[in-house]
Amino acid sequence: MEVFHSGERKVQAKLGVINKANLVGQMIQPFIDEPYQFFIESQSFIIIGSTDAKGELWSSFICGDRGFIRVINDRTIQIHMTEKNNDVLLTNLKSNLNVGMIVIEFSTRIRIRINGVASILDEETIEVKTEQVYGNCPKYIQSRHIKLNLINETKQLETLHSMHLNQDQRPWIERSDTFFVSSSNSLGKTDVSHRGGQAGFIEVIDETTLIYPDYVGNMMFNTLGNMIENAKTGLLFINFQEGHTLQLTGSSKIIWNLNEDDKRKYPGAKRLVEYVISSVIEKKHALKYQWEFLEYSPFNPK
């Protein structure tokens, strides 16, 4: 059975890596291996990509006590969400059940991607039937130690909506070393990917435009393959110290050819992605955890 869709195949062919992609793609399975099951259930958060009624992509950060993610069987996951972190996700699922998920542990740099179809069991629980499950390498993941965010336990959630970045959100992105991107193909099948680099690797051009580098990856080109079929994408940034989140929805454009100035400005970049924002949601005091920075990934270009 073909694990890659037409967009992924187009990018692989363009870059001459079809054979490498075929080899790496053997890891993609519809079921959750037993070691993955244990890892997933031991985590305290998950990032979920979903699509709203207008076709816009969103990346949601859902966290809880350990055990809030349950592996029911090798093809079924249940996720329990509290009122505080239940954002656009449930609303989106009422119009589009396709989801992409990534479970990541920053301290060990382990990450697992899970794509599938969700159903809403009740106001706080969703169930996902898996279609694609696979691990990723540890590249570009900054090491961080998780701990309870005692300050946010006493704070009320504050939500800010806008159509562009404000004066506080721009430097937040410019200082970021990590973000997540949700994308989907022409059939609506959804995926979430991690992106990382040295702080400052993302450039904020103006209040609605970002540019970030695309580094050497696993050669499957899941995200770029989605982007050439569907430009709509959703980004998620995290304030690891204070537990705030910043969700952006908009459109991505791949810049395939780099000039000499681009190569100097974005060391290690194989391509660039230009992102144009259509809507912004900032959530203050959203997360019950915070993360202590330990070290950058040794793979980060400098």
C-alpha positions in Angstrom: 0.0 0.0 0.0 1.3 3.5 -1.0 2.2 5.5 2.2 2.9 8.7 0.3 0.4 10.9 -1.4 0.9 12.7 -4.7 2.2 15.9 -3.1 4.9 14.1 -1.2 5.9 12.1 -4.3 6.2 15.4 -6.3 8.6 16.9 -3.8 10.6 13.6 -3.5 10.9 13.5 -7.3 11.8 17.1 -7.6 14.7 16.6 -5.1 15.7 13.2 -6.4 15.1 11.3 -3.1 12.4 8.8 -4.0 14.6 5.8 -3.2 15.6 7.2 0.2 12.0 8.1 0.9 10.9 4.6 0.1 13.4 3.2 2.5 12.5 5.6 5.3 8.8 5.2 4.6 8.8 1.6 5.6 8.5 2.8 9.2 5.0 4.2 8.6 2.4 1.8 9.8 -1.3 2.1 10.6 -0.9 0.7 14.1 0.9 1.7 17.3 3.7 -0.6 18.3 3.8 -1.6 21.9 6.9 0.5 22.9 5.1 3.5 21.3 2.0 2.7 23.3 3.9 3.0 26.6 5.6 6.2 25.5 2.4 7.9 24.4 0.6 7.1 27.7 3.5 8.4 29.8 3.4 11.9 28.2 1.8 15.1 29.6 0.9 16.9 26.4 0.2 16.4 22.7 0.0 18.7 19.7 -3.0 18.2 17.5 -3.6 19.7 14.0 -7.1 20.2 12.8 -9.1 22.1 10.1 -11.8 24.6 10.7 -15.0 25.1 8.8 -13.3 27.6 6.4 -10.5 25.1 5.6 -7.9 26.9 7.8 -5.4 24.7 9.7 -4.7 25.1 13.4 -2.2 23.5 15.8 -3.5 23.0 19.3 -1.4 22.3 22.4 -3.4 19.9 24.7 -1.9 19.0 28.1 -3.1 17.2 31.2 -2.0 14.9 34.0 0.0 11.8 32.9 -2.6 9.3 31.7 -4.8 11.9 30.0 -3.8 10.1 26.8 -4.9 6.5 26.7 -4.1 3.9 24.1 -7.2 1.7 23.9 -5.7 -0.7 21.4 -3.1 -0.6 18.7 -5.2 1.6 16.5 -7.2 3.7 18.9 -6.2 6.6 21.2 -8.4 8.6 23.6 -7.5 12.1 24.7 -9.2 13.8 27.7 -9.2 17.6 27.6 -9.9 20.0 30.4 -12.0 23.1 29.9 -8.9 25.3 30.2 -7.0 23.9 27.2 -10.0 23.0 25.1 -9.6 25.6 22.3 -10.5 25.5 18.6 -10.0 21.8 18.4 -13.5 20.5 19.3 -15.1 23.1 17.2 -13.0 22.2 14.2 -13.8 18.5 14.7 -17.5 19.2 14.2 -16.8 20.0 10.6 -13.6 18.0 9.8 -12.6 14.8 11.6 -9.1 14.5 10.1 -6.3 15.1 12.6 -2.5 15.0 12.8 -0.8 14.6 16.1 2.7 14.6 17.5 3.8 13.3 20.9 7.2 14.7 21.8 9.4 14.5 24.9 11.8 17.3 24.8 14.2 15.9 27.5 14.8 12.7 25.5 14.2 14.2 22.0 11.8 11.3 21.2 8.8 12.1 18.9 6.1 10.1 17.4 3.7 11.3 14.7 0.2 10.0 14.5 -2.3 10.8 11.7 -5.9 9.6 11.7 -9.6 10.3 12.0 -11.2 11.6 15.2 -14.6 11.3 16.8 -16.0 13.3 19.7 -17.0 11.1 22.6 -18.1 13.9 24.9 -17.3 17.6 25.7 -13.9 16.7 27.1 -12.9 13.5 25.2 -11.9 12.7 21.7 -11.0 9.3 20.2 -8.7 8.9 17.2 -8.5 5.9 14.9 -4.9 5.8 13.6 -4.0 5.6 9.9 -0.3 6.5 10.0 2.1 6.1 13.0 5.8 6.6 12.8 8.8 7.9 14.8 11.1 10.7 13.8 14.8 11.3 14.4 15.9 13.7 17.2 17.2 16.4 14.9 16.6 20.0 15.8 14.8 19.2 19.2 16.1 21.4 22.0 16.5 19.6 25.3 14.1 20.8 28.0 13.0 19.6 31.4 9.3 19.7 32.2 7.9 20.7 35.6 4.5 21.9 37.0 3.7 25.6 36.3 2.6 26.6 39.8 1.9 30.2 38.8 -0.6 29.3 36.1 -2.6 27.3 38.7 -3.7 30.6 40.2 -4.1 32.5 36.9 -7.1 32.9 34.7 -6.8 32.0 31.1 -6.6 35.1 28.9 -7.3 34.8 25.1 -6.4 37.4 22.6 -7.6 37.3 19.0 -6.3 39.4 16.1 -5.5 39.3 12.4 -1.8 40.2 12.8 1.1 40.0 15.2 1.3 42.6 18.0 4.4 44.3 19.4 4.8 41.5 22.0 4.2 38.5 19.7 6.8 39.6 17.1 9.8 39.3 19.5 8.3 36.1 20.9 8.6 34.5 17.5 12.0 36.1 16.8 13.4 34.5 20.0 11.8 31.1 19.4 13.9 28.0 18.9 10.9 25.7 18.4 7.5 25.6 16.7 5.0 23.2 15.2 3.3 23.3 11.9 0.0 21.6 10.9 -0.7 20.9 7.2 -3.0 18.7 5.1 -3.1 17.4 1.6 -5.7 17.9 -1.1 -7.9 15.2 0.5 -7.7 16.8 3.9 -5.5 14.2 5.5 -3.7 16.1 8.3 -0.2 16.1 9.8 1.8 17.9 12.5 5.5 18.5 12.3 8.1 19.9 14.7 10.5 22.6 13.6 13.6 23.7 15.5 16.8 25.7 15.3 18.9 28.2 17.1 17.0 31.1 18.6 16.5 33.6 15.9 16.2 31.1 13.0 12.7 32.5 12.2 12.5 36.0 10.6 9.5 38.2 11.2 9.3 40.4 8.0 6.2 42.4 9.2 3.1 41.9 11.3 1.7 39.3 8.9 4.7 37.6 7.3 7.4 35.2 8.6 10.2 33.4 6.8 11.9 30.3 8.2 14.5 27.8 6.8 13.8 24.2 5.9 16.7 22.0 7.0 17.7 18.5 6.0 15.1 16.1 7.3 13.9 12.5 6.9 13.5 12.8 3.1 9.8 11.9 3.2 8.8 15.6 2.9 5.4 15.1 4.6 5.0 18.8 5.4 6.3 20.2 2.1 4.3 17.6 0.2 1.1 18.9 1.9 2.0 22.5 1.2 2.3 22.1 -2.5 -1.3 20.6 -2.5 -2.8 22.9 0.1 -1.0 26.1 1.2 -3.1 26.5 4.3 -1.1 25.7 7.4 -1.2 26.3 11.2 1.7 27.3 13.3 2.1 26.9 17.1 4.6 28.7 19.3 5.1 28.1 23.0 6.4 30.3 25.8 8.1 27.6 27.7 8.9 29.7 30.7 5.4 31.1 31.4 3.1 28.6 29.7 1.5 30.8 27.1 0.7 29.7 23.5 0.5 31.5 20.2 -1.5 29.9 17.4 -1.3 31.2 13.8 -3.3 30.2 10.8 -2.4 31.3 7.3 -0.7 30.1 4.1 2.7 28.8 3.3 4.8 29.3 0.1 8.0 27.3 -0.5 11.0 29.2 -1.8 13.0 26.5 -3.6 16.0 28.4 -4.9 18.2 30.3 -2.5 20.5 33.2 -3.6 23.8 33.9 -1.9 22.3 36.4 0.5 19.7 33.8 1.6 22.4 31.2 2.3 24.3 33.7 4.5 21.2 34.8 6.3 19.8 31.3 6.9 22.7 29.0 7.4 22.0 25.3 6.7 18.8 26.1 4.8 17.9 23.9 1.9 14.8 25.9 1.1 12.8 28.6 2.8 9.1 28.9 3.7 7.3 32.2 3.6 4.3 32.2 5.9 1.5 34.8 5.6 -0.8 35.1 8.6 -4.6 35.4 8.4 -5.5 35.0 12.1 -3.8 34.9 15.5 -4.9 33.4 18.9 -2.7 34.0 21.9 -3.5 32.2 25.1 -1.9 33.5 28.3 -1.6 31.1 31.3 -2.8 28.2 29.1 -0.5 25.5 30.2 -0.1 23.7 33.5 3.6 23.0 32.7 6.7 25.0 32.0 10.0 23.8 30.7 13.6 24.6 31.8 16.0 24.9 28.8 18.9 22.4 29.0 20.7 22.6 25.7 20.3 23.2 22.0 20.2 20.3 19.5 23.7 19.5 18.2 22.2 19.3 14.7 21.1 22.9 14.7 22.8 24.9 11.9 24.7 28.0 13.3 
